[in-house]
Amino acid sequence: MIRGPFYFNVDVALARTFPTGKGTRLEARVEAFNVFNRFQLADPVVDYASVNFGKIVTAEDARILQFAVKFTF
């Protein structure tokens, strides 16, 4: 068993619904992943045949922002 590094992540979502008429509405949504943009190391390579066995050679994604609008009728 190989342990990976400590992982700390904060995700946030904010949504607001606006009535737009008879039976219709508009929803606006903003999502942020890894809000504090902390550098996150990925898990080490666990393939015994690999030259990089036990080494960390990648990182997780940086901050990601996502926007969405939904119209319901």
MMTF fields as JSON, N, C-alpha, C and O atoms, coordinates in Angstrom:
{
  "mmtfVersion": "1.0.0",
  "mmtfProducer": "UNKNOWN",
  "numBonds": 291,
  "numAtoms": 292,
  "numGroups": 73,
  "numChains": 1,
  "numModels": 1,
  "chainsPerModel": [1],
  "groupsPerChain": [73],
  "chainIdList": ["A"],
  "bondAtomList": [4, 2, 8, 6, 12, 10, 16, 14, 20, 18, 24, 22, 28, 26, 32, 30, 36, 34, 40, 38, 44, 42, 48, 46, 52, 50, 56, 54, 60, 58, 64, 62, 68, 66, 72, 70, 76, 74, 80, 78, 84, 82, 88, 86, 92, 90, 96, 94, 100, 98, 104, 102, 108, 106, 112, 110, 116, 114, 120, 118, 124, 122, 128, 126, 132, 130, 136, 134, 140, 138, 144, 142, 148, 146, 152, 150, 156, 154, 160, 158, 164, 162, 168, 166, 172, 170, 176, 174, 180, 178, 184, 182, 188, 186, 192, 190, 196, 194, 200, 198, 204, 202, 208, 206, 212, 210, 216, 214, 220, 218, 224, 222, 228, 226, 232, 230, 236, 234, 240, 238, 244, 242, 248, 246, 252, 250, 256, 254, 260, 258, 264, 262, 268, 266, 272, 270, 276, 274, 280, 278, 284, 282, 288, 286],
  "bondOrderList": [1, 1, 1, 1, 1, 1, 1, 1, 1, 1, 1, 1, 1, 1, 1, 1, 1, 1, 1, 1, 1, 1, 1, 1, 1, 1, 1, 1, 1, 1, 1, 1, 1, 1, 1, 1, 1, 1, 1, 1, 1, 1, 1, 1, 1, 1, 1, 1, 1, 1, 1, 1, 1, 1, 1, 1, 1, 1, 1, 1, 1, 1, 1, 1, 1, 1, 1, 1, 1, 1, 1, 1],
  "groupList": [{"groupName": "MET", "atomNameList": ["N", "CA", "C", "O"], "elementList": ["N", "C", "C", "O"], "formalChargeList": [0, 0, 0, 0], "bondAtomList": [1, 0, 2, 1, 3, 2], "bondOrderList": [1, 1, 2], "singleLetterCode": "M", "chemCompType": "L-PEPTIDE LINKING"}, {"groupName": "ILE", "atomNameList": ["N", "CA", "C", "O"], "elementList": ["N", "C", "C", "O"], "formalChargeList": [0, 0, 0, 0], "bondAtomList": [1, 0, 2, 1, 3, 2], "bondOrderList": [1, 1, 2], "singleLetterCode": "I", "chemCompType": "L-PEPTIDE LINKING"}, {"groupName": "ARG", "atomNameList": ["N", "CA", "C", "O"], "elementList": ["N", "C", "C", "O"], "formalChargeList": [0, 0, 0, 0], "bondAtomList": [1, 0, 2, 1, 3, 2], "bondOrderList": [1, 1, 2], "singleLetterCode": "R", "chemCompType": "L-PEPTIDE LINKING"}, {"groupName": "GLY", "atomNameList": ["N", "CA", "C", "O"], "elementList": ["N", "C", "C", "O"], "formalChargeList": [0, 0, 0, 0], "bondAtomList": [1, 0, 2, 1, 3, 2], "bondOrderList": [1, 1, 2], "singleLetterCode": "G", "chemCompType": "PEPTIDE LINKING"}, {"groupName": "PRO", "atomNameList": ["N", "CA", "C", "O"], "elementList": ["N", "C", "C", "O"], "formalChargeList": [0, 0, 0, 0], "bondAtomList": [1, 0, 2, 1, 3, 2], "bondOrderList": [1, 1, 2], "singleLetterCode": "P", "chemCompType": "L-PEPTIDE LINKING"}, {"groupName": "PHE", "atomNameList": ["N", "CA", "C", "O"], "elementList": ["N", "C", "C", "O"], "formalChargeList": [0, 0, 0, 0], "bondAtomList": [1, 0, 2, 1, 3, 2], "bondOrderList": [1, 1, 2], "singleLetterCode": "F", "chemCompType": "L-PEPTIDE LINKING"}, {"groupName": "TYR", "atomNameList": ["N", "CA", "C", "O"], "elementList": ["N", "C", "C", "O"], "formalChargeList": [0, 0, 0, 0], "bondAtomList": [1, 0, 2, 1, 3, 2], "bondOrderList": [1, 1, 2], "singleLetterCode": "Y", "chemCompType": "L-PEPTIDE LINKING"}, {"groupName": "ASN", "atomNameList": ["N", "CA", "C", "O"], "elementList": ["N", "C", "C", "O"], "formalChargeList": [0, 0, 0, 0], "bondAtomList": [1, 0, 2, 1, 3, 2], "bondOrderList": [1, 1, 2], "singleLetterCode": "N", "chemCompType": "L-PEPTIDE LINKING"}, {"groupName": "VAL", "atomNameList": ["N", "CA", "C", "O"], "elementList": ["N", "C", "C", "O"], "formalChargeList": [0, 0, 0, 0], "bondAtomList": [1, 0, 2, 1, 3, 2], "bondOrderList": [1, 1, 2], "singleLetterCode": "V", "chemCompType": "L-PEPTIDE LINKING"}, {"groupName": "ASP", "atomNameList": ["N", "CA", "C", "O"], "elementList": ["N", "C", "C", "O"], "formalChargeList": [0, 0, 0, 0], "bondAtomList": [1, 0, 2, 1, 3, 2], "bondOrderList": [1, 1, 2], "singleLetterCode": "D", "chemCompType": "L-PEPTIDE LINKING"}, {"groupName": "ALA", "atomNameList": ["N", "CA", "C", "O"], "elementList": ["N", "C", "C", "O"], "formalChargeList": [0, 0, 0, 0], "bondAtomList": [1, 0, 2, 1, 3, 2], "bondOrderList": [1, 1, 2], "singleLetterCode": "A", "chemCompType": "L-PEPTIDE LINKING"}, {"groupName": "LEU", "atomNameList": ["N", "CA", "C", "O"], "elementList": ["N", "C", "C", "O"], "formalChargeList": [0, 0, 0, 0], "bondAtomList": [1, 0, 2, 1, 3, 2], "bondOrderList": [1, 1, 2], "singleLetterCode": "L", "chemCompType": "L-PEPTIDE LINKING"}, {"groupName": "THR", "atomNameList": ["N", "CA", "C", "O"], "elementList": ["N", "C", "C", "O"], "formalChargeList": [0, 0, 0, 0], "bondAtomList": [1, 0, 2, 1, 3, 2], "bondOrderList": [1, 1, 2], "singleLetterCode": "T", "chemCompType": "L-PEPTIDE LINKING"}, {"groupName": "LYS", "atomNameList": ["N", "CA", "C", "O"], "elementList": ["N", "C", "C", "O"], "formalChargeList": [0, 0, 0, 0], "bondAtomList": [1, 0, 2, 1, 3, 2], "bondOrderList": [1, 1, 2], "singleLetterCode": "K", "chemCompType": "L-PEPTIDE LINKING"}, {"groupName": "GLU", "atomNameList": ["N", "CA", "C", "O"], "elementList": ["N", "C", "C", "O"], "formalChargeList": [0, 0, 0, 0], "bondAtomList": [1, 0, 2, 1, 3, 2], "bondOrderList": [1, 1, 2], "singleLetterCode": "E", "chemCompType": "L-PEPTIDE LINKING"}, {"groupName": "GLN", "atomNameList": ["N", "CA", "C", "O"], "elementList": ["N", "C", "C", "O"], "formalChargeList": [0, 0, 0, 0], "bondAtomList": [1, 0, 2, 1, 3, 2], "bondOrderList": [1, 1, 2], "singleLetterCode": "Q", "chemCompType": "L-PEPTIDE LINKING"}, {"groupName": "SER", "atomNameList": ["N", "CA", "C", "O"], "elementList": ["N", "C", "C", "O"], "formalChargeList": [0, 0, 0, 0], "bondAtomList": [1, 0, 2, 1, 3, 2], "bondOrderList": [1, 1, 2], "singleLetterCode": "S", "chemCompType": "L-PEPTIDE LINKING"}],
  "groupTypeList": [0, 1, 2, 3, 4, 5, 6, 5, 7, 8, 9, 8, 10, 11, 10, 2, 12, 5, 4, 12, 3, 13, 3, 12, 2, 11, 14, 10, 2, 8, 14, 10, 5, 7, 8, 5, 7, 2, 5, 15, 11, 10, 9, 4, 8, 8, 9, 6, 10, 16, 8, 7, 5, 3, 13, 1, 8, 12, 10, 14, 9, 10, 2, 1, 11, 15, 5, 10, 8, 13, 5, 12, 5],
  "groupIdList": [1, 2, 3, 4, 5, 6, 7, 8, 9, 10, 11, 12, 13, 14, 15, 16, 17, 18, 19, 20, 21, 22, 23, 24, 25, 26, 27, 28, 29, 30, 31, 32, 33, 34, 35, 36, 37, 38, 39, 40, 41, 42, 43, 44, 45, 46, 47, 48, 49, 50, 51, 52, 53, 54, 55, 56, 57, 58, 59, 60, 61, 62, 63, 64, 65, 66, 67, 68, 69, 70, 71, 72, 73],
  "secStructList": [7, 7, 7, 7, 7, 7, 7, 7, 7, 7, 7, 3, 3, 3, 3, 3, 3, 3, 3, 3, 3, 6, 6, 3, 3, 3, 3, 3, 3, 3, 3, 3, 3, 1, 6, 6, 7, 7, 7, 7, 5, 7, 7, 7, 5, 7, 7, 6, 6, 1, 6, 6, 5, 6, 7, 7, 7, 7, 5, 7, 7, 7, 7, 3, 3, 3, 3, 3, 3, 3, 3, 3, 7],
  "xCoordList": [0.838, 0.0, 0.89, 1.833, 0.582, 1.321, 0.349, -0.719, 0.712, -0.139, 0.187, 1.345, -0.851, -0.673, -0.547, -0.691, -0.282, -0.143, -1.494, -2.55, -1.442, -2.643, -3.396, -2.789, -4.726, -5.558, -6.59, -7.373, -6.602, -7.555, -8.152, -7.427, -9.488, -10.142, -11.445, -12.154, -11.763, -13.014, -13.733, -13.172, -14.989, -15.818, -17.011, -17.533, -17.445, -18.544, -19.491, -19.048, -20.788, -21.791, -22.781, -23.148, -23.201, -24.164, -25.199, -24.843, -26.488, -27.551, -28.661, -28.923, -29.308, -30.423, -31.478, -31.154, -32.743, -33.85, -34.677, -35.032, -34.983, -35.771, -37.057, -36.99, -38.231, -39.466, -39.541, -39.3, -39.875, -39.883, -41.268, -41.416, -42.26, -43.611, -44.463, -44.131, -45.566, -46.513, -45.94, -45.885, -45.515, -45.004, -43.582, -43.134, -42.877, -41.488, -40.557, -40.957, -39.32, -38.316, -36.929, -36.699, -36.024, -34.641, -33.735, -33.859, -32.824, -31.894, -30.476, -30.024, -29.781, -28.37, -27.542, -27.9, -26.431, -25.624, -24.143, -23.709, -23.364, -21.913, -21.318, -21.733, -20.34, -19.668, -18.166, -17.627, -17.503, -16.043, -15.477, -15.904, -14.521, -13.857, -12.427, -11.77, -11.933, -10.618, -10.522, -9.632, -11.443, -11.608, -10.315, -10.013, -9.557, -8.345, -7.138, -6.037, -7.335, -6.298, -5.035, -3.922, -5.221, -4.08, -3.458, -4.164, -2.159, -1.455, -1.685, -1.371, -2.23, -2.567, -1.757, -1.927, -0.895, -0.15, -1.065, -1.917, -0.901, -1.693, -1.081, -0.063, -1.694, -1.183, 0.079, 0.261, 0.935, 2.15, 1.839, 0.764, 2.77, 2.635, 2.72, 3.629, 1.781, 1.734, 2.029, 1.884, 2.435, 2.784, 4.216, 5.164, 4.367, 5.688, 6.673, 7.877, 6.2, 7.083, 7.516, 8.362, 6.958, 7.271, 8.581, 8.923, 9.295, 10.517, 10.185, 11.008, 8.976, 8.542, 7.791, 7.069, 7.94, 7.211, 7.486, 8.636, 6.391, 6.499, 6.711, 6.707, 6.897, 7.107, 5.789, 4.896, 5.695, 4.54, 4.939, 5.844, 4.267, 4.662, 3.57, 3.776, 2.421, 1.334, 0.732, 1.043, -0.133, -0.836, -2.319, -2.697, -3.146, -4.578, -4.856, -3.962, -6.105, -6.485, -6.377, -6.549, -6.092, -6.093, -7.548, -8.473, -7.751, -9.098, -9.883, -9.368, -11.133, -12.033, -13.302, -13.909, -13.707, -14.963, -15.932, -15.542, -17.206, -18.217, -19.462, -19.925, -20.009, -21.202, -22.3, -22.019, -23.55, -24.661, -25.917, -26.124, -26.764, -28.071, -29.077, -28.849, -30.194, -31.224, -32.577, -32.981, -33.268, -34.613, -35.609, -35.528, -36.545, -37.553, -38.917, -39.354, -39.585, -40.921, -41.902, -43.072],
  "yCoordList": [-1.168, 0.0, 1.241, 1.343, 2.158, 3.424, 4.554, 4.641, 5.399, 6.535, 7.735, 7.983, 8.472, 9.703, 10.887, 10.727, 12.064, 13.26, 13.737, 13.331, 14.599, 15.19, 15.962, 16.656, 15.839, 16.475, 17.353, 16.864, 18.645, 19.594, 20.401, 21.007, 20.409, 21.08, 21.71, 21.128, 22.909, 23.581, 23.916, 24.577, 23.452, 23.738, 24.574, 24.375, 25.524, 26.427, 26.542, 26.562, 26.619, 26.838, 27.899, 27.937, 28.753, 29.807, 29.808, 29.868, 29.741, 29.693, 30.66, 30.893, 31.218, 32.147, 31.896, 31.773, 31.818, 31.595, 32.867, 33.488, 33.25, 34.448, 34.035, 33.378, 34.408, 34.135, 35.073, 36.272, 34.533, 35.358, 35.496, 36.172, 34.897, 35.001, 33.862, 33.2, 33.639, 32.61, 31.217, 30.763, 30.542, 29.181, 29.064, 27.957, 30.153, 30.099, 30.705, 31.537, 30.274, 30.825, 30.688, 29.879, 31.483, 31.495, 31.256, 31.938, 30.292, 29.994, 30.318, 29.843, 31.126, 31.451, 30.744, 30.756, 30.125, 29.331, 29.567, 29.628, 29.7, 29.833, 28.786, 28.672, 28.017, 27.014, 27.236, 27.577, 27.046, 27.175, 25.941, 25.573, 25.319, 24.137, 24.507, 25.219, 24.033, 24.392, 25.919, 26.555, 26.479, 27.923, 28.629, 29.7, 28.057, 28.719, 28.45, 28.911, 27.704, 27.413, 26.851, 27.253, 25.916, 25.266, 24.243, 23.555, 24.148, 23.157, 21.788, 21.576, 20.861, 19.525, 18.488, 18.339, 17.782, 16.693, 15.497, 15.215, 14.797, 13.599, 12.406, 12.545, 11.259, 10.039, 9.551, 9.815, 8.854, 8.311, 7.179, 6.581, 6.9, 5.814, 4.493, 4.305, 3.575, 2.306, 1.096, -0.037, 1.304, 0.205, -0.245, 0.513, -1.473, -1.988, -2.003, -1.878, -2.152, -2.231, -0.861, -0.775, 0.199, 1.547, 2.059, 1.743, 2.845, 3.485, 4.515, 4.798, 5.071, 6.107, 5.54, 6.279, 4.253, 3.646, 4.403, 4.622, 4.801, 5.494, 6.993, 7.69, 7.509, 8.945, 9.623, 9.015, 10.891, 11.693, 12.494, 13.327, 12.245, 12.891, 13.798, 14.408, 13.897, 14.745, 15.547, 15.32, 16.486, 17.303, 17.351, 17.073, 17.701, 17.838, 19.161, 19.995, 19.349, 20.565, 21.796, 21.726, 22.917, 24.205, 24.673, 23.895, 25.919, 26.447, 26.351, 26.658, 25.921, 25.823, 26.592, 26.375, 27.5, 28.229, 27.763, 27.506, 27.658, 27.169, 28.027, 28.27, 28.491, 29.335, 28.625, 27.966, 28.759, 28.125, 28.963, 29.636, 28.909, 29.546, 28.516, 27.862, 28.376, 27.4, 28.099, 28.778, 27.92, 28.473, 27.329, 26.394, 27.397, 26.354, 26.87, 27.931, 26.114, 26.531, 25.375, 25.541],
  "zCoordList": [0.0, 0.0, 0.0, 0.784, -0.87, -0.95, -0.65, -1.255, 0.266, 0.617, -0.253, -0.589, -0.609, -1.359, -0.41, 0.802, -0.943, -0.121, 0.426, -0.059, 1.435, 2.024, 0.948, 0.133, 0.951, -0.063, 0.624, 1.438, 0.307, 0.883, -0.254, -1.042, -0.339, -1.448, -0.966, -0.145, -1.481, -1.15, -2.454, -3.327, -2.582, -3.744, -3.29, -2.194, -4.149, -3.794, -4.982, -6.131, -4.711, -5.752, -5.27, -4.096, -6.192, -5.889, -7.006, -8.182, -6.643, -7.643, -7.254, -6.074, -8.282, -8.053, -9.118, -10.3, -8.706, -9.624, -9.746, -8.744, -10.994, -11.271, -11.99, -13.03, -11.456, -12.193, -13.399, -13.265, -14.58, -15.792, -16.402, -17.42, -15.832, -16.371, -15.875, -14.891, -16.562, -16.154, -16.401, -17.544, -15.344, -15.439, -15.978, -16.275, -16.111, -16.599, -15.568, -14.753, -15.619, -14.705, -15.308, -16.207, -14.804, -15.268, -14.068, -13.051, -14.18, -13.086, -13.537, -14.579, -12.75, -13.004, -11.938, -10.76, -12.351, -11.433, -11.698, -12.849, -10.608, -10.679, -9.743, -8.59, -10.242, -9.426, -9.492, -10.546, -8.382, -8.327, -7.636, -6.542, -8.285, -7.739, -7.388, -8.147, -6.241, -5.717, -5.571, -6.133, -4.816, -4.664, -4.262, -4.789, -3.351, -2.866, -3.748, -3.45, -4.837, -5.824, -5.187, -5.525, -4.262, -3.604, -4.54, -5.278, -4.508, -5.309, -4.686, -3.515, -5.462, -4.971, -5.737, -6.947, -5.057, -5.69, -5.898, -5.055, -7.002, -7.281, -6.544, -5.866, -6.676, -6.042, -6.754, -7.942, -6.047, -6.671, -7.652, -7.601, -8.527, -9.495, -8.732, -7.923, -8.983, -8.237, -9.111, -8.652, -10.344, -11.254, -10.949, -11.152, -10.464, -10.08, -11.242, -11.021, -12.457, -13.626, -14.131, -15.021, -13.589, -14.058, -13.457, -12.318, -14.237, -13.747, -12.668, -11.797, -12.731, -11.782, -10.584, -9.915, -10.294, -9.185, -7.884, -7.506, -7.201, -5.927, -6.045, -5.031, -7.254, -7.46, -7.822, -8.411, -7.454, -7.831, -9.061, -8.998, -10.176, -11.431, -12.005, -13.054, -11.344, -11.822, -10.672, -9.502, -11.032, -10.046, -10.405, -11.543, -9.441, -9.688, -10.39, -10.533, -10.83, -11.55, -10.664, -9.447, -11.297, -10.603, -10.45, -10.685, -10.065, -9.884, -11.189, -12.264, -11.075, -12.227, -11.894, -10.846, -12.799, -12.647, -13.719, -14.857, -13.341, -14.266, -14.125, -13.011, -15.247, -15.262, -16.053, -17.054, -15.605, -16.306, -16.161, -15.151, -17.204, -17.188, -17.693, -18.711, -16.972, -17.36, -17.414, -16.47, -18.537, -18.705, -18.651, -19.448, -17.721, -17.541, -17.964, -17.521, -18.824, -19.275, -19.218, -19.56]
}
